[in-house]
């Protein structure tokens, strides 16, 4: 499984997301993948998974099926997301 954090780097919530990513890595030892929805790849990803609110955190199975999606703030707890990280 993999977890992707979709957020706009130039947004009001960017600081909160960056703090979350740092805390997540410190507590779990795992680095979450990030994606900017304003890039071509980000746009296509968001369209494929119907992500329209940022930040969003999406957990995907190995075959890219959505397992869970958290939208907006407040962000989910680190333990909720770490369940999906291998």
C-alpha positions in Angstrom: 0.0 0.0 0.0 1.0 3.6 -0.4 -0.3 6.9 1.0 -0.3 10.1 -1.0 -0.7 13.6 0.5 -2.2 16.0 -2.0 -1.8 19.7 -1.1 -1.0 23.0 -2.6 2.3 24.3 -1.4 1.1 27.9 -1.7 -1.9 27.7 0.6 -3.1 28.5 4.1 -2.9 24.8 5.1 0.6 24.2 3.7 2.4 24.8 7.0 0.1 22.4 8.8 0.7 19.7 6.2 4.4 20.2 6.2 4.4 19.9 10.0 2.3 16.7 9.8 4.7 15.2 7.2 7.7 15.9 9.5 5.9 14.5 12.5 4.8 11.4 10.6 8.3 10.7 9.5 9.7 11.2 13.0 7.1 9.0 14.7 6.9 6.2 12.1 10.1 6.3 10.2 8.2 6.5 6.9 8.1 9.3 4.4 4.7 10.0 2.8 4.5 10.7 -0.9 3.3 14.2 -1.7 1.6 15.5 -4.8 0.8 19.1 -6.0 -2.6 19.2 -7.6 -1.5 22.1 -9.8 0.9 20.0 -11.8 -0.1 17.9 -14.8 0.5 14.6 -13.0 -1.3 16.0 -9.9 -4.3 17.1 -12.0 -4.6 13.6 -13.6 -4.3 11.9 -10.2 -6.9 14.1 -8.6 -9.3 13.6 -11.5 -8.8 9.8 -11.3 -9.7 9.7 -7.6 -12.2 12.6 -7.5 -10.1 14.7 -5.2 -11.4 18.2 -5.1 -10.5 19.4 -1.6 -7.0 20.1 -0.3 -5.3 18.9 1.6 -6.3 15.3 1.0 -4.6 12.1 2.1 -5.4 9.0 0.1 -4.4 5.4 0.9 -4.1 3.2 -2.1 -3.7 -0.6 -2.3 -0.8 -2.1 -4.4 -3.2 -2.3 -7.4 -4.2 1.4 -6.9 -7.6 0.9 -5.5 -8.6 3.5 -2.9 -8.6 2.2 0.6 -9.3 5.4 2.5 -9.6 9.1 1.8 -9.3 12.0 4.3 -10.3 15.4 3.0 -9.5 18.8 4.3 -8.6 19.7 7.8 -8.2 18.7 10.5 -5.8 16.1 9.2 -6.3 12.5 10.4 -4.2 11.2 13.3 -0.8 9.8 12.5 -1.9 6.4 13.8 -4.9 6.3 11.4 -2.6 6.9 8.4 0.2 4.7 9.6 -2.1 1.7 9.4 -1.9 2.0 5.6 1.9 2.5 5.3 4.1 -0.5 4.6 
